[in-house]
């Protein structure tokens, strides 16, 4: 699976797995589970079945978002995200479909912010490239908490 997001306005994009209309952690009419996400950023998704496909933009945060069981998701945070913003990521600890988190160039994120990611056990890829305030010790602690997650720190 490659991280090559497409904008939702491009041909072939899919907005069927996007924002829900109300907050909460209940099922919506299409079978998706809604969560209110306070961390600013952009959601990308692709179906769990079939061959390799491109990631497509399916929503934005903050706001309510529906996670559908037949899709996997990636979240791309803007560079202005801070440790306190990442506190809101804890609400997604039970979302098995969240497999990629990109915090690239988030220079305000520190080891303290990484502690908020410990519960995201479904993550398979985390991009911390150019997060200059994150230390080797913080990365090691997170790697121990998320052993199935590949952490990129270029």
C-alpha positions in Angstrom: 0.0 0.0 0.0 1.5 3.3 -1.0 0.9 6.7 0.4 -0.1 8.5 -2.7 -3.2 10.5 -1.9 -5.5 11.9 -4.5 -7.8 15.0 -4.0 -11.5 14.1 -3.8 -12.2 16.3 -6.9 -10.0 14.1 -9.1 -11.6 11.4 -11.3 -11.7 8.1 -9.6 -11.9 9.6 -6.1 -14.3 8.3 -3.5 -16.1 10.4 -1.0 -18.4 7.6 0.3 -16.4 7.1 3.4 -16.3 10.8 4.5 -17.5 13.1 7.2 -20.6 12.2 9.2 -23.2 14.8 9.9 -23.2 14.5 13.7 -20.7 13.8 16.4 -20.7 10.7 18.6 -19.4 7.1 18.5 -22.4 5.4 16.9 -23.1 3.7 13.6 -24.4 5.9 10.7 -27.0 4.8 8.2 -24.3 3.3 5.8 -22.8 1.1 8.5 -19.8 3.4 9.4 -18.8 4.1 13.0 -18.7 7.8 13.7 -16.1 9.5 15.9 -15.6 13.2 16.6 -12.1 14.1 15.6 -10.6 17.2 17.2 -7.1 17.0 15.5 -7.0 19.2 12.4 -6.1 17.3 9.2 -7.2 15.5 6.1 -8.6 11.9 5.8 -7.6 9.6 3.0 -9.0 6.1 2.3 -9.2 3.1 0.0 -11.2 -0.2 0.0 -9.8 -3.1 2.0 -10.6 -5.6 -0.9 -9.4 -5.8 -4.4 -6.0 -4.9 -5.9 -3.8 -1.9 -5.2 -5.5 1.4 -5.6 -4.7 5.1 -4.9 -5.5 6.7 -1.7 -8.3 9.3 -2.2 -9.2 12.3 0.0 -12.5 11.6 1.8 -12.8 14.2 4.5 -11.3 16.9 6.8 -11.0 17.4 10.5 -11.9 18.7 13.0 -15.4 17.3 12.9 -17.4 14.1 13.0 -16.2 11.3 10.7 -17.6 7.9 9.8 -15.2 5.0 9.6 -16.5 2.2 7.4 -15.6 -1.4 8.0 -14.7 -2.1 4.3 -12.1 0.7 4.1 -8.7 1.6 5.6 -7.8 5.2 6.4 -4.8 7.5 6.6 -4.7 10.8 8.3 -2.5 13.7 7.2 -1.9 16.4 9.9 -1.0 19.9 8.9 2.4 21.3 9.9 0.9 23.5 12.6 -0.3 20.5 14.7 0.9 20.7 18.3 1.2 18.3 21.2 -2.1 19.6 22.6 -3.8 18.9 19.3 -2.6 15.3 19.4 -4.5 14.8 22.7 -7.6 14.4 20.5 -6.1 11.4 18.7 -6.8 9.3 21.8 -10.5 9.2 20.7 -9.4 7.0 17.8 -7.7 4.3 19.8 -10.5 1.8 18.9 -10.4 2.6 15.2 -8.8 -0.5 13.6 -9.1 1.0 10.2 -6.7 3.9 10.9 -3.5 2.4 9.5 -1.4 5.5 8.5 -0.7 8.7 10.4 1.4 11.4 8.8 2.9 14.1 11.0 5.6 15.1 8.6 7.1 18.6 9.3 5.1 19.1 12.5 7.9 21.0 14.2 5.8 21.8 17.3 5.3 18.0 18.1 7.5 16.7 20.9 8.0 13.4 22.8 5.1 14.5 25.0 2.8 14.6 22.0 3.9 11.2 20.9 2.6 9.8 24.2 -0.9 10.5 22.8 -0.3 8.0 20.0 0.4 5.0 22.2 -3.2 3.7 22.0 -3.3 3.6 18.2 -2.4 0.0 18.0 -3.8 -0.5 14.5 -1.3 1.9 13.0 1.0 0.3 10.4 2.9 3.4 9.3 3.7 6.7 11.1 5.6 9.5 9.4 7.6 11.7 11.8 10.0 13.1 9.2 11.2 16.6 10.0 9.6 16.6 13.4 12.7 18.3 14.8 11.6 18.4 18.4 11.0 14.6 18.6 14.0 12.8 20.2 15.4 9.3 19.7 14.1 8.4 23.1 10.5 9.5 22.2 10.6 7.4 19.0 12.0 4.4 20.9 9.2 4.6 23.5 6.6 4.9 20.8 8.1 2.0 18.8 7.9 -0.2 21.9 4.2 0.8 22.4 3.4 0.2 18.7 5.5 -2.8 17.6 3.6 -3.4 14.4 4.0 0.2 13.2 6.8 1.3 10.8 8.0 4.7 12.0 9.7 7.0 9.4 12.0 9.7 10.7 14.1 10.8 7.7 
